[in-house]
Amino acid sequence: MREQIHTIHGVDICSEAFGNPAHPAILLIMGATCSMIYWDEEFCQRLADTGRYVIRFDNRDVGRSVTYDPGTSHYTVADLADDAVGVLDAYGIAQAHIVGMSLGGMIAQVIAIKHPDRMLTMTLIASSFFGSDDNTRNLPPMDERILAFHAKAGTLDWSDDEAVAHYLVSGSRLISGSKRKFDEQRAHKQVTTEIKRANQLLSMFNHALLAGDDFYEGKTNEIRVPTLVIHGTDDTILPYAHGLALAEEIPATLLTLDGTGHEVHSDDWDQIIQAIFSHTQVS
């Protein structure tokens, strides 16, 4: 592992880089409750092999970055956007291609508005609009099965690593698409690493308390950076309609992954990597 701990805005943020620092940089931002290891190491290396310098990092409250007591809220989405820009600073990178998954895509949108000079292109995977609590776009909600499953988290013995691993693997299986084979062995290896790496695993649920910043809501039309939207038709967390709406409103190029869920599935890696490579040729 080549992980590094940076002090950014007074807090510790953990990151890891792949490839040649002389190549154009891609910063990967993961979604809620997940550390950077959900950007699979093989995926990162293959993306770097296209001639890109790939950086992944842990958001606050996951992995080896700063954590706060479970059940507390200490930062906003805008703070996470500033953290991401701070990672670029730590590597001495003036501008980068930003790729965000789910919440990571919403963080990327804030960067595009707040720090447009730092972003060359933006790719939004399985994501949606920042804010929009009133859902004026009438986008479909998260599948109730997801909510029901995670409601059981309170009854779990979080000191039992085996039980926690089973819970996390089951959660990953639940969001996998109907036309994708769920790789239980890969998922188990991933969640086991997640459990071992975490400074405080339960802190990941602080992302559910994450506050936004009203200043950035409704500003999607201010985004000027070339944007690629990648979305699966079987996404049960942020249904496909969210990706369609993003691509139309920004506007952006849309890559539809038929039968893919809320995931960066290994069956889609070739297509995703090629799309990101082509998109990041823009600058």
C-alpha positions in Angstrom: 0.0 0.0 0.0 1.1 3.5 -0.8 -1.3 5.4 1.5 -0.5 8.8 2.7 -2.0 10.9 5.5 -2.3 14.6 4.8 -3.4 17.4 7.2 -6.0 19.3 5.3 -8.0 22.1 6.9 -6.7 20.9 10.2 -7.9 17.3 9.8 -6.3 14.1 8.6 -7.2 12.8 5.2 -5.9 9.5 3.8 -5.1 9.0 0.1 -3.3 6.7 -2.3 -2.1 7.3 -5.8 -1.5 5.1 -8.9 0.5 5.7 -12.0 2.9 8.4 -13.2 2.6 11.9 -11.5 3.6 13.5 -14.8 0.3 12.2 -16.4 -3.0 14.1 -16.3 -4.6 13.6 -12.8 -7.9 12.0 -12.0 -9.3 12.4 -8.5 -11.8 9.7 -7.5 -14.4 10.6 -4.9 -16.4 7.8 -3.3 -19.9 7.9 -2.0 -21.5 7.8 1.4 -20.4 5.4 4.1 -17.7 3.9 1.9 -13.9 4.5 2.0 -11.6 4.8 -1.0 -11.1 1.0 -1.2 -14.5 0.8 -2.9 -12.6 2.2 -5.9 -11.1 -1.2 -6.4 -7.3 -1.3 -6.6 -7.3 -3.1 -9.9 -9.8 -0.6 -11.3 -7.5 2.2 -10.2 -4.4 0.6 -11.7 -6.1 -0.1 -15.0 -7.4 3.5 -15.2 -3.8 4.7 -14.5 -2.5 2.4 -17.2 -4.4 4.5 -19.8 -2.0 7.3 -19.1 -3.6 8.9 -16.1 -2.3 9.7 -12.5 -5.1 8.3 -10.4 -5.8 9.4 -6.8 -8.3 7.9 -4.4 -8.9 9.1 -0.9 -11.0 8.5 2.2 -13.7 11.1 2.9 -14.1 12.2 6.5 -15.6 9.5 8.8 -14.5 6.6 6.7 -11.3 4.6 6.4 -8.2 6.2 7.8 -9.3 9.8 7.5 -10.5 11.8 10.5 -13.5 10.3 12.3 -16.0 11.8 14.7 -18.2 10.2 17.4 -20.9 8.1 15.8 -24.2 10.0 15.6 -22.6 13.5 15.4 -22.4 16.0 12.5 -19.4 18.3 12.1 -19.1 19.3 8.5 -21.1 19.9 5.3 -20.9 18.7 1.7 -19.0 21.9 0.9 -16.4 21.0 3.5 -16.0 17.6 1.8 -15.5 19.4 -1.5 -12.8 21.6 0.1 -11.2 18.4 1.4 -11.0 17.0 -2.1 -9.4 20.2 -3.4 -7.0 20.0 -0.5 -6.0 16.5 -1.6 -5.0 18.0 -5.0 -3.0 20.7 -3.1 -1.2 18.0 -1.2 -0.1 16.4 -4.4 0.8 19.7 -6.0 -1.9 19.4 -8.7 -3.3 22.6 -10.0 -6.1 21.0 -12.1 -7.6 17.5 -12.3 -10.3 15.5 -13.9 -12.8 14.7 -11.1 -14.8 11.4 -11.0 -17.5 11.1 -8.3 -19.6 8.1 -7.3 -23.0 8.7 -5.8 -22.5 11.3 -3.0 -19.0 11.7 -4.5 -20.7 13.0 -7.6 -22.6 15.6 -5.6 -19.3 16.6 -4.0 -17.9 17.0 -7.5 -20.7 19.3 -8.5 -19.9 21.6 -5.6 -16.3 21.6 -6.7 -17.4 22.5 -10.2 -19.3 25.5 -8.8 -17.0 26.6 -5.9 -13.6 25.7 -7.4 -14.1 25.7 -11.2 -10.5 26.6 -11.9 -9.4 23.3 -10.3 -11.5 21.0 -12.5 -10.8 20.0 -16.1 -13.7 17.6 -16.6 -16.3 15.9 -14.4 -17.6 12.4 -14.4 -20.7 11.5 -12.3 -21.3 7.8 -11.7 -24.6 6.6 -10.1 -25.2 10.1 -8.8 -27.8 12.8 -8.6 -28.3 16.5 -7.9 -26.8 18.3 -4.9 -29.5 19.3 -2.5 -33.0 19.5 -3.9 -34.6 18.3 -0.7 -38.0 19.4 -2.1 -37.5 17.1 -5.1 -39.0 19.6 -7.5 -37.8 17.3 -10.3 -40.1 14.5 -9.1 -37.3 12.0 -9.3 -38.0 8.5 -7.9 -36.8 7.7 -4.3 -34.6 5.0 -3.0 -36.0 1.5 -3.1 -37.8 0.8 0.2 -35.9 -2.6 0.4 -32.7 -0.6 0.9 -34.1 1.4 3.7 -35.6 -1.7 5.4 -32.3 -3.5 5.2 -30.3 -0.7 6.8 -32.9 -0.3 9.5 -31.5 -3.6 10.9 -28.1 -2.0 11.5 -29.1 -1.0 15.0 -29.5 -4.6 16.1 -26.1 -5.7 14.8 -23.3 -6.6 17.1 -20.6 -4.3 15.7 -17.9 -5.9 17.8 -18.4 -9.1 15.8 -16.3 -8.7 12.7 -17.8 -11.7 11.0 -21.3 -10.5 11.5 -20.4 -7.0 10.3 -18.8 -8.5 7.2 -21.9 -10.5 6.4 -24.1 -7.4 6.8 -21.9 -5.3 4.5 -21.7 -8.0 1.9 -25.4 -8.5 2.0 -25.8 -4.7 1.5 -23.6 -4.8 -1.5 -25.5 -7.7 -3.0 -28.8 -5.8 -2.5 -27.6 -2.9 -4.7 -26.1 -5.1 -7.5 -27.9 -5.0 -10.9 -30.1 -7.8 -12.2 -27.8 -8.4 -15.2 -24.6 -8.4 -13.2 -23.3 -11.5 -11.4 -22.6 -10.6 -7.7 -19.0 -11.6 -6.9 -19.3 -12.5 -3.2 -15.6 -13.4 -2.9 -14.5 -10.0 -4.1 -17.2 -8.2 -2.0 -16.1 -10.2 1.1 -12.4 -9.2 0.6 -13.4 -5.6 0.1 -15.5 -5.4 3.3 -12.9 -7.2 5.3 -10.4 -4.6 4.3 -12.9 -1.9 5.1 -13.4 -3.2 8.6 -9.6 -3.6 9.2 -8.8 -0.1 7.8 -11.5 1.9 9.6 -10.4 4.2 12.4 -14.0 3.9 13.7 -16.3 1.9 11.5 -19.6 3.1 12.9 -18.7 6.7 12.1 -19.5 6.0 8.5 -23.2 6.4 9.4 -22.5 10.1 10.2 -22.8 10.6 6.4 -26.5 10.1 6.9 -26.5 13.3 9.0 -24.5 15.2 6.3 -25.8 18.8 5.9 -25.6 20.6 2.7 -25.1 24.3 2.0 -28.1 26.3 0.7 -25.8 28.5 -1.3 -25.0 25.6 -3.8 -28.6 24.3 -4.2 -30.2 25.0 -7.5 -26.9 26.0 -9.2 -26.5 23.1 -11.5 -27.0 25.4 -14.5 -23.8 27.2 -13.4 -21.6 24.2 -14.2 -19.5 24.8 -17.3 -17.0 21.9 -17.1 -17.3 19.1 -19.7 -19.4 16.4 -17.9 -19.9 12.7 -18.4 -22.8 10.9 -16.6 -22.6 7.2 -16.1 -25.7 5.5 -14.7 -27.0 1.9 -14.4 -30.6 1.1 -15.4 -31.0 -1.0 -12.3 -29.8 1.5 -9.7 -32.1 1.1 -6.6 -30.5 3.8 -4.5 -30.5 6.6 -7.1 -32.7 5.3 -9.9 -31.8 5.7 -13.5 -34.1 8.8 -13.9 -31.6 10.7 -11.7 -28.8 10.1 -14.3 -31.1 11.1 -17.1 -32.1 14.3 -15.4 -28.4 15.2 -14.6 -27.4 14.6 -18.2 -30.2 16.8 -19.5 -29.8 19.6 -17.1 -26.0 20.1 -16.9 -26.0 19.2 -19.9 -23.7 16.1 -20.2 -22.8 13.1 -22.2 -24.7 10.0 -20.9 -23.3 6.5 -20.7 -26.1 4.0 -19.8 -25.1 0.7 -18.2 -27.9 -1.7 -19.0 -28.7 -3.9 -16.0 -26.1 -2.3 -13.7 -27.1 -1.3 -10.1 -25.6 1.2 -7.7 -22.1 -0.1 -8.3 -18.9 0.1 -10.2 -19.1 -3.5 -11.3 -16.1 -5.3 -12.7 -18.1 -6.4 -15.7 -18.4 -2.7 -16.6 -14.8 -1.7 -15.9 -13.7 -1.8 -19.5 -16.6 0.4 -20.7 -16.2 2.8 -17.8 -12.5 3.1 -18.1 -12.6 3.7 -21.8 -15.4 6.3 -21.4 -13.4 8.2 -18.7 -10.2 7.9 -20.8 -12.0 9.4 -23.9 -13.8 12.1 -21.8 -10.5 13.2 -20.1 -8.9 13.6 -23.5 -10.8 16.9 -23.7 -8.1 18.8 -21.8 
